[in-house]
Amino acid sequence: MARSTNTQFAVAVHVLTYLAGAAGRPVSSGELSESTKVNPVHVRRVLGPLRNAGLVRSRPGVHGGWELATDARDITLAEIWRLLQGADPVLGLHGPDPACATGRTVQNALTALDRTIADAITTQLEDVTVHDVLTGRANATPQPPQPS
């Protein structure tokens, strides 16, 4: 099974959930790095957009670190997704030869499909908060709509 190389969303959800469980205690980048098993620089790169959006804040100094700047119940996974994914393609799109008719057709189809998939992902993530992840409520499988 192919794995995505962009782990920012997963790391962000992990970090925000960890901070939500830290009960207001500032958490160092090193501690977050150990928990996520990624480099502290990567953790800080993920935290940057979250800080710019007002979701986290950092305190300098010996007793400093990262903490949530807003309630975990108010942070949807869709917000995190939009911050980190932005308009980047969800599918692994490539740039085919512009002179290739097949390439243009495939690129147009996949670009439209990518937007549809991105919208569906965002819609699903709107219903899940960091608090839901922390409490295990995000593990529930959504039920398909019942026919009338």
C-alpha positions as CSV (number, residue, x, y, z in Angstrom):
1,M,0.0,0.0,0.0
2,A,1.4,3.4,-1.0
3,R,2.0,5.9,1.8
4,S,1.7,9.6,1.5
5,T,5.0,11.5,2.0
6,N,3.2,14.5,3.4
7,T,2.8,13.8,7.1
8,Q,2.0,17.4,8.2
9,F,-1.7,16.8,8.8
10,A,-1.2,13.7,10.8
11,V,1.6,15.3,12.9
12,A,-0.6,18.4,13.5
13,V,-3.5,16.3,14.7
14,H,-1.1,14.3,16.9
15,V,0.5,17.4,18.4
16,L,-2.8,19.2,19.0
17,T,-4.3,16.2,20.6
18,Y,-1.2,15.8,22.8
19,L,-1.4,19.5,23.8
20,A,-5.1,19.0,24.5
21,G,-4.3,16.2,26.9
22,A,-1.5,18.1,28.6
23,A,-4.0,20.1,30.6
24,G,-2.5,23.6,30.0
25,R,1.0,22.5,30.7
26,P,3.5,23.9,28.2
27,V,5.1,21.1,26.2
28,S,8.5,21.3,24.6
29,S,9.2,20.7,20.9
30,G,11.5,17.8,22.1
31,E,8.7,16.1,24.0
32,L,6.3,16.5,21.0
33,S,9.0,15.2,18.7
34,E,9.4,12.1,20.9
35,S,5.7,11.5,20.9
36,T,5.3,11.9,17.2
37,K,8.6,10.2,16.3
38,V,9.5,13.0,13.9
39,N,12.4,15.5,14.0
40,P,11.8,18.5,16.3
41,V,12.4,20.8,13.2
42,H,9.5,19.1,11.4
43,V,7.3,19.5,14.5
44,R,8.1,23.3,14.6
45,R,7.4,23.6,10.9
46,V,3.9,22.1,11.5
47,L,3.3,24.3,14.5
48,G,4.1,27.5,12.6
49,P,0.9,27.6,10.6
50,L,-1.1,26.5,13.6
51,R,0.4,29.4,15.6
52,N,-0.3,31.9,12.8
53,A,-3.9,30.7,12.8
54,G,-4.2,31.2,16.6
55,L,-4.6,27.5,17.5
56,V,-1.4,27.2,19.5
57,R,1.0,29.6,21.3
58,S,4.5,29.2,22.5
59,R,6.2,30.4,25.7
60,P,9.9,31.0,25.7
61,G,12.1,30.1,28.7
62,V,13.0,27.2,31.0
63,H,9.3,26.5,31.8
64,G,8.1,27.4,28.3
65,G,6.8,25.3,25.5
66,W,3.8,24.9,23.3
67,E,0.1,25.0,24.4
68,L,-3.3,25.2,22.9
69,A,-4.5,28.8,22.4
70,T,-8.1,27.7,21.9
71,D,-10.4,25.0,23.2
72,A,-9.9,21.6,21.6
73,R,-13.6,21.4,21.1
74,D,-13.4,24.4,18.7
75,I,-10.6,23.0,16.5
76,T,-12.0,20.9,13.6
77,L,-9.8,18.6,11.7
78,A,-11.1,20.4,8.6
79,E,-9.5,23.6,9.8
80,I,-6.2,21.8,10.3
81,W,-6.4,20.2,6.9
82,R,-7.1,23.5,5.2
83,L,-4.2,25.2,7.0
84,L,-1.7,22.5,6.1
85,Q,-3.0,21.1,2.8
86,G,-4.3,24.3,1.3
87,A,-4.8,24.1,-2.4
88,D,-2.1,21.4,-2.8
89,P,-3.4,18.3,-4.7
90,V,-4.5,15.4,-2.7
91,L,-3.7,13.0,-5.5
92,G,-0.1,12.6,-6.7
93,L,-0.6,14.7,-9.8
94,H,2.2,15.2,-12.3
95,G,3.0,17.6,-15.1
96,P,2.6,15.8,-18.4
97,D,4.0,17.0,-21.7
98,P,1.7,19.9,-22.7
99,A,1.9,18.7,-26.3
100,C,0.5,15.3,-25.4
101,A,-3.3,15.1,-26.0
102,T,-3.5,12.1,-23.7
103,G,-1.6,13.9,-21.0
104,R,-3.9,16.9,-21.2
105,T,-7.0,14.8,-21.0
106,V,-5.7,12.8,-18.0
107,Q,-4.5,15.9,-16.2
108,N,-7.8,17.7,-16.7
109,A,-9.7,14.6,-15.4
110,L,-7.5,14.1,-12.4
111,T,-7.4,17.8,-11.5
112,A,-11.3,17.8,-11.4
113,L,-11.3,14.5,-9.5
114,D,-8.7,15.9,-7.0
115,R,-10.9,18.9,-6.2
116,T,-13.9,16.6,-5.6
117,I,-11.9,14.3,-3.3
118,A,-10.4,17.3,-1.4
119,D,-13.9,18.7,-0.9
120,A,-15.2,15.3,0.3
121,I,-12.2,15.0,2.8
122,T,-12.9,18.5,4.1
123,T,-16.6,17.7,4.5
124,Q,-15.8,14.6,6.6
125,L,-13.3,16.4,8.7
126,E,-15.7,19.2,9.6
127,D,-17.5,16.8,12.0
128,V,-14.4,15.9,14.0
129,T,-12.6,18.0,16.5
130,V,-9.3,17.6,18.3
131,H,-11.4,16.9,21.5
132,D,-13.1,14.1,19.6
133,V,-9.7,12.6,18.8
134,L,-8.5,13.0,22.4
135,T,-11.6,11.3,23.8
136,G,-11.8,8.5,21.2
137,R,-15.0,9.7,19.6
138,A,-13.3,10.2,16.3
139,N,-12.9,6.4,16.1
140,A,-16.6,5.8,15.5
141,T,-17.3,4.7,11.9
142,P,-19.8,7.1,10.3
143,Q,-23.0,5.4,9.3
144,P,-24.2,5.7,5.7
145,P,-27.5,7.5,5.2
146,Q,-30.5,5.1,5.4
147,P,-32.8,4.9,2.4
148,S,-36.2,6.4,2.9
